[in-house]
């Protein structure tokens, strides 16, 4: 059938059905052209809405991480603008793993909600299109987003997370003196609170240090007239050398009690304190790579290693293999959530039919919070391998997808 010309072949012209064949071909060609035109229209609406929604969520999540980890360091002059921009760029894949499902859901609600409120969906149904035909551009974009989510979750996000920590660590080690800001309490080093009164060149003056126990009670108090800070490349530690000071040792049983004997005090001429960078950024060359920082190939390699150990000992699943499998399945499930939330969002958008962006955004946030809450509930079972949390992590997707298909079936009948 040639839709471009609309003319039948000579063989089809023979006989008494010439008019019927020509009319049938013209109607079919008209239907195909109409379907393509409507799909392009819906595709454009979905792409624009999803792109804007993803940009919004990336910005919100990015600013949340940047303000917490980076902005204060930049404002204090500890990091340059160039390093700040590089750190922000490295955070994009990490937050993109969460922004992609939210953007897809929000874009679907906004685009189809607007079309439904303007009665365009009703007109498409009247023209003979089924709900699945109308939603096919949404499913196409969701499928592409799902594939992109797998690549981001299991390749680009772990790599950017490692590169982010390495860049932060290198920025501190290149200029460690500027990292400690004067007249401000420094809480970045776990287990310590540091205060510096002033600075004379590279020499820091009037040092106060509180060493905390596991309950964040002061167990050791140090005060020194001067201090110097340098980076030890061999041990990857910041070495803070205090000079001309006093040390006050508190009771280990009850550090906050001053009854009875006074705390032990002593004077010192020079006292070095090592501040490992792994406490600050989780970055050392000797430590074992965390599961969240491993790519798919690294995760599979670690999983095979744990399987070999289980085969040798004949024991049950190790905690490390369970951790790896939960992370793998969670990464795949998060990527698949792009498709599940799109299926859930299509009939909901048509049913609600709201064209207001803020209303659709609010609905999307409520749905997303419900989905992530279910993910968190399953994560609570990670310490119970008998319940197979690595498989239960798919339960939220199955629930949302089942409800979505049920709503679509119900909506297609009206």
C-alpha positions as CSV (number, residue, x, y, z in Angstrom):
1,X,0.0,0.0,0.0
2,X,1.5,3.3,-1.1
3,X,0.3,6.1,1.2
4,X,2.4,8.7,-0.5
5,X,0.5,8.6,-3.8
6,X,-2.8,7.1,-2.7
7,X,-3.0,5.3,-6.1
8,X,-3.7,1.5,-6.4
9,X,-1.8,-0.8,-8.7
10,X,-3.2,-1.9,-12.1
11,X,-4.0,-5.3,-10.8
12,X,-6.1,-3.8,-8.0
13,X,-7.9,-1.5,-10.4
14,X,-9.3,-4.6,-12.3
15,X,-12.8,-5.7,-11.3
16,X,-15.7,-4.0,-9.7
17,X,-14.1,-3.1,-6.4
18,X,-12.0,-0.2,-7.7
19,X,-13.8,2.5,-5.6
20,X,-13.8,0.3,-2.5
21,X,-10.1,-0.4,-2.7
22,X,-9.2,3.3,-3.3
23,X,-11.4,4.5,-0.4
24,X,-10.0,1.8,1.9
25,X,-6.4,2.8,1.1
26,X,-7.1,6.5,1.6
27,X,-8.7,5.8,5.0
28,X,-5.8,3.6,6.1
29,X,-3.3,6.2,4.9
30,X,-5.2,9.0,6.7
31,X,-5.3,6.9,9.9
32,X,-1.5,6.2,9.7
33,X,-0.7,9.9,9.2
34,X,-3.0,10.9,12.0
35,X,-1.5,8.3,14.3
36,X,2.1,9.6,13.5
37,X,1.0,13.2,14.0
38,X,-0.6,12.5,17.4
39,X,2.4,10.4,18.6
40,X,4.7,13.2,17.6
41,X,2.5,15.6,19.5
42,X,2.4,13.5,22.7
43,X,6.1,12.7,22.4
44,X,6.9,16.4,22.3
45,X,4.7,17.1,25.3
46,X,6.3,14.2,27.3
47,X,9.9,15.1,26.4
48,X,9.5,18.8,27.3
49,X,7.7,18.0,30.6
50,X,10.0,15.2,31.6
51,X,13.1,17.3,30.7
52,X,11.9,20.2,32.8
53,X,10.9,18.0,35.7
54,X,14.2,16.2,35.7
55,X,16.1,19.5,35.6
56,X,14.1,20.7,38.6
57,X,14.8,17.5,40.6
58,X,18.5,17.4,39.7
59,X,18.8,21.1,40.8
60,X,17.0,20.4,44.1
61,X,19.0,17.3,44.9
62,X,22.2,18.8,43.7
63,X,21.8,21.9,45.9
64,X,21.0,19.7,48.8
65,X,24.2,17.8,48.5
66,X,26.3,20.8,47.5
67,X,25.1,23.0,50.3
68,X,25.8,20.2,52.8
69,X,29.2,19.2,51.6
70,X,30.7,21.9,49.4
71,X,29.2,25.3,49.7
72,X,30.4,26.0,53.2
73,X,33.9,25.1,52.2
74,X,33.8,27.4,49.2
75,X,32.3,30.2,51.4
76,X,35.1,29.8,53.9
77,X,37.7,30.0,51.1
78,X,38.8,26.3,51.5
79,X,37.9,25.4,47.9
80,X,38.2,27.4,44.7
81,X,35.4,28.1,42.3
82,X,36.9,25.7,39.7
83,X,37.1,22.8,42.1
84,X,33.5,23.7,43.2
85,X,32.2,23.4,39.7
86,X,34.0,20.1,39.1
87,X,32.5,18.7,42.3
88,X,29.0,19.8,41.2
89,X,29.5,18.1,37.9
90,X,30.6,14.9,39.6
91,X,27.5,14.9,41.7
92,X,25.1,15.0,38.7
93,X,25.2,11.2,37.9
94,X,24.8,10.4,41.6
95,X,21.6,12.5,42.0
96,X,20.5,11.6,38.5
97,X,19.7,8.1,39.7
98,X,17.0,9.5,41.9
99,X,15.9,12.4,39.6
100,X,15.2,10.1,36.6
101,X,12.2,8.2,38.1
102,X,10.8,11.4,39.6
103,X,11.2,13.3,36.4
104,X,9.5,10.6,34.3
105,X,6.5,10.4,36.7
106,X,6.2,14.1,37.0
107,X,6.5,14.7,33.2
108,X,3.9,12.0,32.5
109,X,1.4,13.6,35.0
110,X,2.0,17.1,33.7
111,X,1.9,16.3,29.9
112,X,-1.1,13.8,29.9
113,X,-2.8,15.8,32.7
114,X,-2.8,18.9,30.5
115,X,-4.0,16.9,27.4
116,X,-6.7,15.3,29.4
117,X,-7.9,18.6,30.9
118,X,-8.1,20.1,27.4
119,X,-10.2,17.1,26.2
120,X,-7.5,16.1,23.7
121,X,-7.3,12.5,25.2
122,X,-11.1,12.2,24.7
123,X,-10.8,13.4,21.1
124,X,-8.1,10.8,20.5
125,X,-10.2,8.0,21.9
126,X,-13.1,9.2,19.7
127,X,-10.9,9.0,16.7
128,X,-10.4,5.3,17.4
129,X,-7.1,5.3,19.4
130,X,-6.8,3.0,22.4
131,X,-5.3,4.1,25.6
132,X,-2.2,1.9,25.0
133,X,-1.7,3.6,21.6
134,X,-2.0,7.0,23.2
135,X,0.5,6.1,25.9
136,X,3.0,4.4,23.6
137,X,5.3,7.5,23.4
138,X,5.4,7.5,27.2
139,X,6.4,3.8,27.3
140,X,9.1,4.5,24.7
141,X,10.7,7.3,26.7
142,X,10.3,5.2,29.9
143,X,12.1,2.3,28.3
144,X,15.0,4.6,27.2
145,X,15.1,6.1,30.7
146,X,15.2,2.6,32.2
147,X,18.2,1.6,30.1
148,X,19.9,5.0,31.0
149,X,19.1,4.3,34.7
150,X,20.9,1.0,34.6
151,X,24.0,2.6,33.1
152,X,23.9,5.5,35.6
153,X,23.3,3.3,38.7
154,X,25.9,0.7,38.0
155,X,28.6,2.5,36.1
156,X,28.6,6.3,36.0
157,X,27.2,7.0,39.5
158,X,29.8,4.8,41.4
159,X,32.6,6.3,39.3
160,X,31.5,9.8,39.9
161,X,31.2,9.1,43.6
162,X,34.8,7.9,43.8
163,X,36.1,10.8,41.7
164,X,34.2,13.2,43.9
165,X,35.9,12.0,47.1
166,X,39.3,11.9,45.4
167,X,38.9,15.5,44.2
168,X,37.8,16.6,47.7
169,X,40.7,14.9,49.3
170,X,43.2,16.3,46.9
171,X,41.9,19.8,47.3
172,X,42.4,19.5,51.1
173,X,45.9,18.0,50.8
174,X,47.2,20.6,48.4
175,X,46.4,23.4,51.0
176,X,45.7,21.8,54.4
177,X,46.3,25.0,56.4
178,X,43.3,26.8,54.7
179,X,41.0,23.9,55.5
180,X,40.8,24.9,59.2
181,X,39.0,28.2,59.4
182,X,39.8,30.6,62.2
183,X,37.3,31.5,64.8
184,X,34.9,28.7,63.8
185,X,34.3,25.3,65.3
186,X,35.3,22.5,62.9
187,X,33.2,19.4,63.1
188,X,34.3,17.8,59.8
189,X,36.6,15.3,61.5
190,X,34.5,12.6,63.2
191,X,35.4,12.3,66.9
192,X,36.9,15.8,67.1
193,X,35.8,19.4,67.5
194,X,38.6,21.8,66.6
195,X,38.8,25.6,67.1
196,X,41.5,28.0,66.0
197,X,41.7,31.5,67.3
198,X,44.0,33.0,64.6
199,X,46.8,32.5,62.1
200,X,50.2,34.0,61.5
201,X,51.2,32.9,58.0
202,X,51.4,29.1,58.1
203,X,51.5,29.0,61.9
204,X,48.1,28.6,63.5
205,X,47.5,30.1,67.0
206,X,45.3,29.5,70.0
207,X,44.2,25.9,69.3
208,X,41.4,24.2,71.2
209,X,40.6,20.5,70.5
210,X,37.9,18.3,72.1
211,X,38.2,14.6,71.5
212,X,34.8,12.9,71.8
213,X,33.7,9.4,72.7
214,X,31.0,7.3,71.0
215,X,28.3,9.2,72.8
216,X,29.9,12.5,71.8
217,X,31.1,13.3,75.3
218,X,34.4,15.1,75.8
219,X,37.0,12.5,76.9
220,X,40.2,14.6,76.2
221,X,40.6,18.4,76.0
222,X,43.7,20.0,74.5
223,X,44.7,23.6,74.3
224,X,47.9,24.9,72.7
225,X,49.4,28.2,71.9
226,X,50.5,27.2,68.4
227,X,50.0,24.5,65.8
228,X,51.2,23.4,62.4
229,X,49.3,21.3,59.9
230,X,50.8,19.3,57.0
231,X,49.9,16.3,54.9
232,X,51.8,13.0,55.2
233,X,51.8,11.4,51.7
234,X,53.0,8.0,53.0
235,X,50.2,7.5,55.5
236,X,47.6,9.8,53.8
237,X,47.0,11.6,57.0
238,X,46.8,15.3,58.0
239,X,49.3,15.7,60.9
240,X,48.4,18.5,63.3
241,X,51.4,19.3,65.6
242,X,50.4,21.2,68.7
243,X,53.0,23.2,70.6
244,X,53.2,24.6,74.2
245,X,49.9,23.4,75.5
246,X,48.0,21.4,78.1
247,X,46.0,18.2,78.0
248,X,43.1,17.4,80.2
249,X,42.1,13.7,80.5
250,X,38.5,13.1,81.5
251,X,37.1,9.9,83.2
252,X,36.3,7.2,80.7
253,X,33.3,6.0,82.7
254,X,31.7,9.4,83.1
255,X,33.5,12.2,81.3
256,X,30.9,14.8,82.2
257,X,31.3,14.3,85.9
258,X,33.6,16.7,87.8
259,X,32.9,15.3,91.3
260,X,35.7,13.8,93.3
261,X,39.1,13.8,91.7
262,X,39.9,16.6,89.2
263,X,40.7,15.6,85.6
264,X,44.3,14.6,85.0
265,X,46.2,17.5,83.4
266,X,49.7,17.7,81.9
267,X,51.8,20.1,80.0
268,X,53.5,19.3,76.7
269,X,56.0,21.0,74.5
270,X,54.9,19.3,71.2
271,X,52.1,16.8,70.5
272,X,51.3,15.4,67.0
273,X,47.7,14.4,66.2
274,X,46.9,12.3,63.1
275,X,43.7,13.1,61.3
276,X,43.2,10.3,58.7
277,X,41.5,11.4,55.5
278,X,39.3,8.3,55.5
279,X,37.5,9.8,58.5
280,X,36.9,13.0,56.5
281,X,36.0,11.7,53.0
282,X,36.2,7.9,53.2
283,X,39.2,8.0,50.8
284,X,42.3,6.1,51.4
285,X,44.3,3.8,49.0
286,X,44.4,1.0,51.6
287,X,40.7,0.7,52.5
288,X,38.4,-1.7,50.8
289,X,36.1,-0.2,48.3
290,X,32.6,0.3,49.6
291,X,29.7,-1.5,47.8
292,X,28.1,1.8,46.8
293,X,31.3,2.9,45.0
294,X,31.6,-0.3,42.9
295,X,30.7,-0.7,39.3
296,X,28.7,-3.7,37.9
297,X,31.9,-5.5,37.0
298,X,33.4,-5.0,40.4
299,X,30.2,-6.1,42.1
300,X,30.1,-9.3,40.1
301,X,33.7,-10.0,40.9
302,X,33.2,-9.6,44.6
303,X,30.0,-11.7,44.4
304,X,32.0,-14.5,42.7
305,X,34.6,-14.3,45.4
306,X,32.0,-14.7,48.1
307,X,30.4,-17.7,46.3
308,X,33.8,-19.4,46.2
309,X,34.2,-18.9,50.0
310,X,30.7,-20.4,50.5
311,X,31.6,-23.4,48.4
312,X,34.8,-24.0,50.3
313,X,33.2,-23.7,53.8
314,X,29.8,-25.2,52.8
315,X,28.2,-22.4,54.8
316,X,25.1,-20.2,54.1
317,X,25.1,-17.0,52.2
318,X,27.7,-14.6,53.6
319,X,26.7,-11.1,54.8
320,X,28.9,-9.5,52.2
321,X,27.3,-11.5,49.3
322,X,23.9,-10.5,50.6
323,X,25.0,-6.9,50.7
324,X,26.3,-7.1,47.1
325,X,23.2,-8.8,45.8
326,X,20.9,-6.3,47.6
327,X,22.8,-3.4,46.1
328,X,22.7,-5.0,42.6
329,X,19.0,-5.7,42.7
330,X,18.3,-2.3,44.2
331,X,20.2,-0.6,41.4
332,X,18.2,-2.6,38.7
333,X,14.9,-2.0,40.6
334,X,15.6,1.8,40.8
335,X,16.2,1.9,37.1
336,X,13.1,-0.2,36.4
337,X,11.1,2.2,38.5
338,X,11.2,4.6,35.6
339,X,9.0,2.2,33.7
340,X,6.8,1.2,36.6
341,X,6.1,4.8,37.7
342,X,5.3,5.7,34.0
343,X,2.7,2.9,33.8
344,X,1.2,4.1,37.1
345,X,1.3,7.7,36.0
346,X,-0.5,7.4,32.6
347,X,-4.0,6.4,33.9
348,X,-3.7,8.6,36.9
349,X,-2.9,11.6,34.8
350,X,-5.9,10.9,32.6
351,X,-8.2,10.3,35.5
352,X,-7.2,13.3,37.5
353,X,-6.9,15.6,34.4
354,X,-5.2,18.5,36.1
355,X,-3.4,21.0,33.9
356,X,-1.8,22.9,36.9
357,X,1.9,22.1,37.1
358,X,2.0,22.5,40.9
359,X,-0.9,20.1,41.4
360,X,0.8,17.4,39.3
361,X,4.1,18.1,41.0
362,X,2.5,17.5,44.4
363,X,0.8,14.3,43.2
364,X,4.2,13.1,41.9
365,X,6.0,13.8,45.1
366,X,3.3,11.9,47.1
367,X,3.6,8.9,44.9
368,X,7.4,9.0,44.9
369,X,7.5,9.3,48.7
370,X,5.3,6.2,48.9
371,X,7.5,4.3,46.5
372,X,10.7,5.2,48.3
373,X,9.2,4.4,51.7
374,X,8.5,0.9,50.5
375,X,12.1,0.6,49.3
376,X,13.2,1.7,52.8
377,X,11.0,-0.8,54.4
378,X,12.5,-3.6,52.4
379,X,16.0,-2.3,53.2
380,X,15.2,-2.9,56.9
381,X,15.3,-6.6,56.1
382,X,18.9,-6.6,54.9
383,X,20.0,-8.3,58.2
384,X,17.6,-11.1,57.7
385,X,18.9,-13.1,54.7
386,X,16.3,-15.8,55.2
387,X,13.6,-13.3,53.9
388,X,15.7,-12.7,50.7
389,X,15.7,-8.9,50.8
390,X,17.6,-8.9,47.5
391,X,14.4,-10.3,45.9
392,X,11.9,-8.4,48.0
393,X,13.4,-5.1,46.7
394,X,11.4,-5.6,43.6
395,X,8.1,-5.6,45.5
396,X,7.4,-1.8,45.2
397,X,7.8,-2.1,41.4
398,X,5.5,-5.0,41.2
399,X,2.9,-3.2,43.3
400,X,3.0,0.0,41.4
401,X,3.1,-1.8,38.0
402,X,0.1,-4.0,38.9
403,X,-2.0,-1.0,40.1
404,X,-1.0,0.9,37.0
405,X,-2.0,-1.8,34.6
406,X,-5.3,-2.3,36.5
407,X,-6.0,1.4,36.2
408,X,-5.1,1.4,32.5
409,X,-7.5,-1.5,31.9
410,X,-10.2,0.3,33.7
411,X,-9.6,3.6,32.0
412,X,-9.5,2.0,28.5
413,X,-13.0,0.7,29.0
414,X,-14.5,4.2,29.4
